[in-house]
Amino acid sequence: MKLLQTTILFLLVLLACNIARGQDENLKNRPTLEFNVGLWMAPLMSGEPLPSWSVLDKQSSSPLGGELLFAYPVKENLAATMSLGILEGIRRDLLSPLEDQINFLSPFMLGLRYFVAGPKSVPAMREYLSLALGTDLGYQISVQPAYTYHKTVESEFTLAGRFGAGLKYAVSSHLEFTLEVKFHIMKDFATPVGGRRSFNGLTLSVGSGLMF
């Protein structure tokens, strides 16, 4: 919780310091392919584990996720984005009956990034605000290996969106690192995925990008 508060405060200070300044010529908006790793904060902030299914369950879960994002400049301070992500699967091993189940969430988003204009106190850094809309795919795979092998696959789409703030730091003319805090919001699934109908909440992500 302290890490999240410190990160949000850091981003807000950077935005406030640069909101009225012009863009650095060395950091022009360029097409970028990014890979980000995110920490979904909802289970950590509530202090509650993801729900278990029965007393006999052996359940392992992770709030980690990954995302592949492509950003294309449409104006000097504006970029269109397209991203595909995944929240790491939740696995349960039941003792009776013998069954394995893997669940995961996969968001597909189209959005915009607005880069805050201004000469920078850190020349290689750019701050931005982001907004995206799209869909969440909830996916469940159930396998019963005992006696007769049986596999069941279920999937469901729902509307979703997110907004956030972040920064980019260029380490060379073609490589940059990113840090972003974003809030994910979605319409509830009709059928729970991993015991949850929604995966709303904050995500703290870090990543790297290849600039073209």
N, C-alpha and C positions, 0 to 999 in steps of 0.2 A: 504494500500500500504506500509506504514512504517513497519507494522507487518511482511509482506512478505519479505521485504528487510532485516530486522533484522534477521529473521529465516534463510534465505539463507546464510547470512554472518556468522551466528553462525555455521551452518553445514560445510561451507567451511573451517572455522578456525579449527574445530575439525578434519576434514579430513587431512588438511595440517600438523597438529601437530602430527598425528599418522601414516602417510603414510609409514614411514620407520621403524616402530617398529614391534616386534613379538607379536603373539596372547597370551592373558592371559589364563593360564591353567584352571582357574575357569569359563571361558566363552566359553567352547567348543560348537561347532555348534550342535544343537539338534532339533528334530522335534517340530514344534510349530504350534498351531492353534490360529489365531489372529482375532480380530474384530476391525475394524477401522472406525472412523467417519471422513469424509472429507468435506472441504469447497472449492467448485469450485470457483476459483478466477476471471474467465473471466467477469461476469457481474459487479463485484465490481471494477475491474481494469479499465474497459471501462467507468464506470459511467452510463451505459445505462441499463434500465430495460429490461427484456425479452419482446419481441414484443407483443403488444396487437392485437386482431383480428378485433375489430371494436370499434366505439365510445361508444357502449352500453355494452361493455364487462366489467364484474367485474372479474378481474384476480388476482390470488394469485400465487406466485412462491417462490421457495426456492433453494439456491445454495448448500444445504446440501445433502450429500450422505453417504451411508454405504457400507462396504465391509467385506466379510468373506474370509480369506486367510490361506492356509496351506503351510508351508515351510518344506522341507525335505532335510537334509544335504547329499550332494554327495561327498564333500571333506571337509577338515578342515575349509577352509575359503569360501566355496561355497555352496549355497543351491538352490534347484529347488523350484519354487513356483507355486501354482494354486489358482486363486482367482475368486470370483463372486461378483459383486457390483451392486449398483443401485443409480442413481441420483434422488432425490425426485421429485415426479410427479408435473407437472404444471397443474393447474386446471383453467378452464374458465367457467363462468356461464353467458350464453347469455340471454338477456331479450326478444329478438325476433329473431328467434323462440326460444322456451324454449329448451335448450340443455346444458348438462354437458359434458365436455371432460377432460380426465385425460391422460397425456403423461408422459412417463419416459424412461430413458436410462439405459440399463443393460450391463456392460462390463464383458466378460469372458476372462481371460488372463492366459497364461502359460509363466513363465519367470525364471530369475536367480537373485540371490543376491550375490554380492561379498563383504565379510567382510574385511575391511581394517585391515591388520596385525599390531600388536604392543602392548607392555605393556602400560596400560592406565593411564593417569593422574587421571581419575575417574575409579577405578577398575571395577565397575559393568556396564560400558558402552561399547557398540560396535557400530562402524560406518560402513555403508555399501553403496554401489552403486547398483541400481536395473535397470533391463531391462526386458520388457515383450511384447509379441505379442498375438493377439487374435482377437475377434470379439466384436462389439457393437450391441446390440439388441435395436432398437427403437420400442416402443409399444404405440399405441393409442387406447383409448376406448371412444367412443362417445355414449351418451345416450340421447334420446329424450322422456322424461316421459309424455309430454303433449298429451292428447287425446289417442293416441295409443302408447304403450311402444315399443320403437325401440332401439336396441343396435347394434353398429358396432364396430368390433375389427380389427385393422390393425397392422401388424408387418413387420419389415425389418431388415436384417442383413447387416453389412458392416465390412470391415477389420479395425483393430485399433492396436495401440501400445502405449507404454509409457516408459519413463525413469526417474530416479530420484535419490535422495540421502536421507539417513535417519540415525537414530540412535535408538538403543535399550538400555533400562536401566532395569537391573534385580533387582527386589525388594526382591526376594526370589529364592529358587532353582527351583521353578515351575511357577513363575509369573514375567512378564516383561511388561514395557510400551514402546510404540513406538512413534516416531515423524518422519514424512517424507514429503518432498516436491517432487512432481512429475509432469511431463508434459505429458498430454494426447493428442494424435494425431490420427485422423481417416479419412477414406475416406467419402466424403459427402453422406448423404442419398439421394436417388432419390426423395423421398417425404418428406417434412419438418416434423419434430417432434416438436410440441410445437412452431412452427414458425421458427425453426432452422434446417438447413441441416447438421450442424456439431457442436460438443461440444468440440472443441480443447481448450487447455489452462492449466494453472497451477492449481494444487490441493494441499492444505495444509491439512494433515490428522494427527490425533492422535488416539491411540488405546491401547489395552492391549492384551497380548498373554499368552497362557497356554503352558508351555514347558513340554515335556514328557521325 
